[in-house]
Amino acid sequence: MALALAANASHRNWRDEIVKPGGLKEQVEQYARKNKELEDARVRVERALAAEQVARRTALAALQTELDEKTQLLETAEGAMSSLLAQKDVLTRKDLQITEELTRLTADNEKLRQQIVAEQEDRDQLFARTLELTDRMNSLRGLLEVQKERNESLLAQVTRFTEVTEAHGININDAIDGAPPERNGTVLVIDRPNRLVELSIGYDEGLRKGHLLEVTRGKQYLGRVQVRRTEPDRAVAEILPDYSLGTIREGDRVDTTIE
């Protein structure tokens, strides 16, 4: 009886415990609702994760495609870079060659410029010399005209002299008092500043101071000289400018008389 009392005292009404507010039933229902919410949340998360994975795979595929394109572009760019580097090397060598050629051409150009300057100076000198020679030629032409007129006058005088001497029976080769004998020689030395010549005939050939000699070269009459000083086999004579018809040179012939 004591045991039964003890057992009855410890006995609980479990149904009341389950259905009472806050009891096990309510707790189970709460856990079920919470579980359902969690399950729904899990499903949503899994769907979102699946969508995210799909999006990521799509993005990854796009990135892979872009990476492949970039890789191909990079390879193309690297090939182009290699080609450009090769072209750069070629252009660098060519630029070096052009620079060397330009340096050489610059040096040649400087030489040509100096030559042009020198040739310009030479041309100016030649031009000045040409003007000088032209003036001298014109002067000589004028002198030649004068000499031609004098020559014509002398020829007329000689012709008249010949006519007179022939008319009077005079031989011009005959010696007269003080006239030199018929002799001929050559001009050995010329002193142009002093208008003097040295002759190959002298005192032993009959030349005396004051004698006149005619100077010729072939058939050309050049002028007349007058003896100033004699030696046994030499004589010094002065060129008479009034009778000069040409330039006397060494080796020209001198005669005491001419025909």
C-alpha positions as CSV (number, residue, x, y, z in Angstrom):
1,M,0.0,0.0,0.0
2,A,2.8,2.3,0.7
3,L,4.4,1.4,-2.6
4,A,1.1,2.1,-4.3
5,L,0.8,5.4,-2.6
6,A,4.3,6.3,-3.6
7,A,3.6,5.2,-7.2
8,N,0.4,7.2,-7.3
9,A,2.1,10.2,-5.9
10,S,4.7,10.2,-8.6
11,H,2.3,9.4,-11.5
12,R,1.8,12.3,-14.0
13,N,-0.9,12.9,-16.5
14,W,1.2,12.9,-19.7
15,R,-1.7,13.8,-22.0
16,D,-2.2,17.0,-20.0
17,E,1.5,17.5,-20.2
18,I,1.4,17.2,-24.0
19,V,-1.7,19.3,-24.8
20,K,-1.3,22.0,-22.3
21,P,-0.1,25.3,-23.5
22,G,3.6,25.2,-23.9
23,G,3.4,21.5,-23.8
24,L,5.1,19.0,-25.9
25,K,2.6,19.2,-28.7
26,E,3.0,22.9,-29.1
27,Q,6.7,22.5,-28.9
28,V,6.6,19.8,-31.6
29,E,4.5,22.0,-33.8
30,Q,6.9,24.9,-33.3
31,Y,9.8,22.7,-34.2
32,A,7.9,21.4,-37.2
33,R,7.1,24.9,-38.4
34,K,10.7,25.9,-37.8
35,N,11.9,22.9,-39.6
36,K,9.6,23.7,-42.5
37,E,10.9,27.2,-42.6
38,L,14.5,25.9,-42.5
39,E,13.6,23.4,-45.3
40,D,12.1,26.2,-47.4
41,A,15.1,28.3,-46.7
42,R,17.4,25.4,-47.7
43,V,15.5,24.9,-50.9
44,R,15.7,28.6,-51.7
45,V,19.4,28.6,-50.9
46,E,20.0,25.5,-53.0
47,R,18.0,27.1,-55.9
48,A,19.9,30.4,-55.5
49,L,23.1,28.4,-55.3
50,A,22.2,26.4,-58.4
51,A,21.3,29.7,-60.2
52,E,24.5,31.2,-58.9
53,Q,26.5,28.2,-60.1
54,V,24.9,28.4,-63.5
55,A,25.6,32.1,-63.7
56,R,29.2,31.5,-62.5
57,R,29.6,28.7,-65.0
58,T,28.2,30.9,-67.7
59,A,30.5,33.8,-66.6
60,L,33.4,31.3,-66.3
61,A,32.7,30.1,-69.8
62,A,32.6,33.7,-71.0
63,L,35.8,34.5,-69.2
64,Q,37.4,31.3,-70.6
65,T,36.3,32.4,-74.1
66,E,37.6,35.9,-73.4
67,L,40.8,34.4,-72.0
68,D,41.2,32.3,-75.1
69,E,40.6,35.4,-77.3
70,K,43.0,37.4,-75.2
71,T,45.6,34.6,-75.3
72,Q,45.2,34.4,-79.1
73,L,45.5,38.2,-79.3
74,L,48.5,38.1,-77.1
75,E,50.1,35.4,-79.2
76,T,49.3,37.5,-82.3
77,A,50.6,40.6,-80.5
78,E,53.8,38.7,-79.5
79,G,54.2,37.6,-83.1
80,A,53.7,41.2,-84.3
81,M,56.1,42.4,-81.6
82,S,58.7,39.9,-82.8
83,S,58.2,41.1,-86.4
84,L,58.4,44.7,-85.3
85,L,61.5,44.0,-83.3
86,A,63.1,42.3,-86.4
87,Q,62.0,45.3,-88.5
88,K,63.4,47.6,-85.8
89,D,66.7,45.8,-86.0
90,V,66.7,46.1,-89.8
91,L,65.7,49.8,-89.6
92,T,68.4,50.4,-87.0
93,R,71.0,48.9,-89.2
94,K,69.7,50.8,-92.2
95,D,69.6,54.1,-90.1
96,L,73.2,53.4,-89.1
97,Q,74.1,52.9,-92.8
98,I,72.2,56.1,-93.7
99,T,73.9,58.0,-91.0
100,E,77.3,56.8,-92.2
101,E,76.4,57.6,-95.8
102,L,75.1,61.1,-94.7
103,T,78.4,61.7,-92.8
104,R,80.3,60.7,-96.0
105,L,78.1,62.8,-98.2
106,T,78.5,65.8,-95.8
107,A,82.2,65.5,-96.0
108,D,82.1,65.2,-99.8
109,N,79.7,68.2,-99.8
110,E,82.2,70.2,-97.7
111,K,85.0,69.2,-100.1
112,L,82.8,70.2,-103.1
113,R,81.9,73.5,-101.4
114,Q,85.6,74.2,-100.9
115,Q,86.3,73.3,-104.5
116,I,83.4,75.5,-105.7
117,V,84.8,78.4,-103.6
118,A,88.3,77.7,-105.0
119,E,87.0,77.4,-108.5
120,Q,85.0,80.6,-108.0
121,E,88.1,82.4,-106.9
122,D,90.0,81.0,-109.9
123,R,87.1,82.0,-112.2
124,D,87.2,85.5,-110.8
125,Q,90.9,85.7,-111.3
126,L,90.5,84.3,-114.8
127,F,87.8,86.8,-115.5
128,A,90.0,89.7,-114.2
129,R,92.8,88.3,-116.3
130,T,90.5,88.1,-119.3
131,L,89.5,91.7,-118.8
132,E,93.1,92.7,-118.5
133,L,94.1,90.7,-121.6
134,T,91.1,92.0,-123.5
135,D,92.1,95.6,-122.7
136,R,95.7,94.7,-123.7
137,M,94.4,93.1,-126.9
138,N,92.4,96.1,-127.7
139,S,95.4,98.3,-127.0
140,L,97.6,96.0,-129.2
141,R,94.9,96.1,-131.9
142,G,95.1,99.9,-131.8
143,L,98.9,99.7,-131.9
144,L,98.8,97.1,-134.7
145,E,96.6,99.5,-136.7
146,V,99.1,102.3,-136.0
147,Q,102.0,100.0,-137.0
148,K,100.2,98.9,-140.1
149,E,99.8,102.5,-141.1
150,R,103.5,103.1,-140.3
151,N,104.4,100.0,-142.2
152,E,102.4,101.2,-145.2
153,S,104.1,104.6,-144.9
154,L,107.6,102.9,-144.6
155,L,106.8,100.7,-147.6
156,A,105.8,103.7,-149.6
157,Q,109.0,105.4,-148.5
158,V,111.1,102.4,-149.4
159,T,109.4,102.1,-152.7
160,R,110.0,105.8,-153.4
161,F,113.6,105.4,-152.1
162,T,114.1,102.4,-154.5
163,E,112.7,104.3,-157.4
164,V,114.9,107.3,-156.7
165,T,118.0,105.2,-156.2
166,E,117.3,103.2,-159.4
167,A,116.6,106.4,-161.3
168,H,119.9,107.8,-160.2
169,G,121.8,104.5,-160.7
170,I,122.6,104.2,-157.0
171,N,123.3,100.8,-155.5
172,I,122.1,100.8,-151.9
173,N,124.5,98.0,-151.1
174,D,127.5,100.2,-152.0
175,A,129.4,101.4,-148.9
176,I,129.5,105.1,-148.2
177,D,131.6,107.1,-145.8
178,G,130.8,105.9,-142.3
179,A,128.3,103.2,-143.5
180,P,128.8,99.6,-142.2
181,P,129.8,96.9,-144.6
182,E,127.3,94.3,-145.7
183,R,127.1,92.0,-142.7
184,N,124.5,89.8,-141.0
185,G,124.3,88.2,-137.5
186,T,121.8,87.1,-134.9
187,V,120.3,88.5,-131.7
188,L,122.0,86.7,-128.7
189,V,120.5,88.4,-125.6
190,I,117.6,90.8,-125.1
191,D,117.4,93.4,-122.3
192,R,113.8,94.5,-122.7
193,P,113.6,97.0,-119.8
194,N,116.4,99.0,-121.3
195,R,115.5,98.2,-124.9
196,L,119.0,96.7,-125.6
197,V,120.1,93.7,-127.6
198,E,123.4,91.8,-127.8
199,L,124.5,90.9,-131.4
200,S,126.7,88.1,-132.6
201,I,128.8,90.5,-134.8
202,G,131.1,93.3,-133.6
203,Y,134.0,95.5,-134.3
204,D,136.0,92.9,-136.3
205,E,133.0,92.7,-138.7
206,G,133.1,96.5,-139.3
207,L,130.4,97.6,-136.9
208,R,130.9,101.0,-135.2
209,K,128.9,103.0,-132.7
210,G,125.9,104.6,-134.4
211,H,125.5,102.0,-137.2
212,L,122.0,101.0,-138.0
213,L,120.9,97.4,-138.5
214,E,117.6,95.9,-139.6
215,V,116.0,93.0,-137.7
216,T,114.0,90.3,-139.4
217,R,112.6,86.9,-138.8
218,G,112.2,85.0,-142.0
219,K,110.3,87.4,-144.3
220,Q,108.9,89.5,-141.5
221,Y,110.5,92.8,-140.8
222,L,110.7,93.5,-137.0
223,G,112.4,96.8,-136.7
224,R,115.7,98.7,-136.5
225,V,118.5,98.8,-133.9
226,Q,121.4,101.2,-133.5
227,V,124.8,100.2,-132.2
228,R,125.8,101.7,-128.9
229,R,128.9,99.7,-127.9
230,T,131.1,97.2,-129.8
231,E,133.6,94.5,-128.9
232,P,135.7,92.4,-131.3
233,D,133.0,89.7,-131.8
234,R,130.0,91.3,-130.1
235,A,128.0,94.5,-130.1
236,V,125.3,96.1,-128.0
237,A,122.5,97.9,-129.8
238,E,119.5,99.9,-128.8
239,I,116.0,99.0,-130.2
240,L,114.6,102.1,-132.0
241,P,110.9,102.2,-131.0
242,D,109.9,104.3,-134.0
243,Y,110.8,101.5,-136.4
244,S,109.4,98.6,-134.3
245,L,106.9,96.4,-136.2
246,G,107.1,93.3,-134.0
247,T,108.6,91.8,-130.9
248,I,112.4,91.1,-131.3
249,R,113.4,87.7,-129.9
250,E,116.6,85.8,-129.4
251,G,117.8,84.2,-132.6
252,D,116.3,86.9,-134.9
253,R,118.5,88.0,-137.8
254,V,120.2,91.4,-138.0
255,D,121.5,92.9,-141.3
256,T,123.5,96.0,-142.1
257,T,121.4,96.2,-145.3
258,I,118.3,94.4,-146.5
259,E,117.0,94.0,-150.0
